[in-house]
């Protein structure tokens, strides 16, 4: 309760105009700095050292206390400097399957000085640390555990550092509106995709009204005899099969209605598995789910389009 | 389905650094504390190192409680108490080593480092010398470097990547530290009661004198106090620094007695005043030292009837006071019948031969002056001055000394002389203190060491009051003229080296080091409320209050903070693009001299193509320079190092070799 209140207060105080247009440079006024918990303990330590020095009239105790105190002051500036003027850009955010770890990519570069132990932390999750060398932009991948399909947003990122001595926490917030597309988890139990087209052909159905002659293709074993282009055979063009548009003889339609599963998510998982299977077999396939129809095709882009459609099925975009 | 990784265990290198830092800071203590503390610490650190090395689990907490309890009991059994300097430091070391042993998380490591800072402070309880101070600075450096290592999350730093940032932090902290040291308002006195042995400097005169105890003191090089004379310095032979006066005698030991206090010092006659300032090392005792005899009392002190200065509180920190003394005086106070009776008492059953001798002189000579002369003659004829006198008979030590061994140190002479005088009916007492000192030619300061400890006597004469008689001076005049070294030959390593040093170089180094130490002691170690006031009044500011100090502190913080920030930003600043242009123009003019002139409209890449056609031999280098220039000026920019590299390449470029 207190935690969430603090979170919302912090959100309000550090609200930024988001999302931001990259690249973002961490200018002075974007950086906040406060002592860490160990920084406060350090302060307590200094107080005890000071009181002891006064009590025992230890001049070198004063020297020690003031040296450590001044060191903390200088360290504050160093911590701030370690973060200041960093340039951040959104990086790669590759899609993953639900249940896998997604990675939000951020590219960080420093204008000249090497930075140490720069951390990026999503709102929930552990920080990712990295050193950044001048002229070598660091690609930082922030892991996030996915659970459900859809669009996983990274949200506001905290970029912070405690280097060099961990007494101060300098931080800034960035929001690039990073998103990872999370595909439904493929369900191997769904088996191989049903060869729906084959069944149609065996029953001799050129789909009603769609029997428009499209092209001739070489005969494959199993083609119905009435589809064989006898005239072409007569012309000694070899054994050809007439292909009609709607019958899509060797085409695979992955149909919503045919996917096994108790609920929507289960069907999506089955369809995802089929898409991957079909792509692996190198077969052209189409996807038909309520509201979406993707014409049969093959290849990486097509596969991703299908998976995206499944991932975002009935999701607010 | 990979899960996110769990937090990593403590890095082995980092743990080793912490252990090394701990060893550094505990090392000086090992020499001072009982041996088992060092053994315990060594075992625990070794154990922790092994745990880190072999990636074992740290011992369970229950074992820790047992070890802690055992260590606490051990400490108590060693000292029979828990409070105080040595037991306190012992406990702290034990606690710190156990903390190191059980640490699992980063936070516990940081706490261990903070404990290390306390261990640094405890070292200063024993010594605040320059070498120890520098050594502790190194310790702090290593601790900060350890802290830096632990904060380099995600990469493991090299040795210089730890030490350099830590060194930079400390260096940049120095100015502010100095400002705080000078300006931070000082408070007088302890905030809570100190244990008796809180501080070093426990060596010194004691409130009793038995044959043998000053001789032990003589072997100590420790400084008792420093003196700065205003005007002319009296000769060494007259530098009797008066300390505890002992009137009570039980046949073996002389003791300070409860003689009365006095309101003011009163002299029947006083001449030859000497003004000087004494800076006394803490001795945890109530007495102050003064050149015989003090004309007045310093603040917070009072005189006793026997001309002894006592301070109201024990001198537990360095104390500076100014005094005037009369070298020639007549002092009659405290010579009432009761006091004189008191100064004539002795136990007749002990040292019977000495008593008999004194009584025979009284019958024979009657006049105190002649009695004194007789005693002096006795010493002069048969006695030897030595630092290593034979052990004396416990019951009748002065009989043994006067009639058998005849070899002794100042306390033998003073004690036996006073007893002889009392037996002869002349009131007498023993005065302890210091005699002479070492003059530092660099600053004219006189350093009086424990080695200068001395004991002499005072007798009461009706026509002269209390009069100093130093029987040691009779036996060994050199002791009083030239110090204990002259009388006994060199004592200790320093003195031996000094004696061998005929060219004077060693002496110069010795005195230079003395001078440095004296300045350090006065201005750094002895920087207290008074010194702070003195410092500001020397600068021309009178009556500085805490508000002024606070104002200056703020100013210092802003100044130093601003300077450091500017320094950091300056290093951060993007190198100017013009640097690349300058290099490029130079490159073009070199080629121009070789016959390939760049047209004003010609871009760098076009120009490069033309150069490569004209001088294929230069192709590679010209291409590299052009690439760097284009990258710096039109591409992603360049760092300082890259611009320097570009300039170097252009400088070394030879167009004529084509």
Interface residues (C-beta under 8 A of the other chain):
Chain A: X37 X38 X41 X42 X45 X48 X49 X51 X52 X53 X54 X55 X56 X57 X58 X59 X60 X61 X62 X63 X64 X66 X67 X68 X69 X70 X71 X73 X74 X75 X77 X78 X81 X84 X85 X99 X100 X101 X111 X112 X113 X116 X117 X119 X125 X126 X128 X129 X130 X131 X134 X135 X143 X145 X162 X163 X164 X165 X166
Chain B: X1 X2 X3 X4 X7 X107 X110 X111 X114 X117 X118 X120 X121 X124 X125 X128 X133 X136 X140 X144 X147 X148 X150 X151 X152 X153 X154 X155 X157 X165 X166 X169 X170 X172 X173 X174 X175 X176 X177 X180 X181 X184 X186 X187 X189 X190 X191 X192 X194 X198 X199 X316 X317 X524 X525 X526 X527 X528 X557 X560 X561 X564 X565 X568 X569 X571 X572 X573 X574 X575 X636 X637 X638 X639 X640 X642
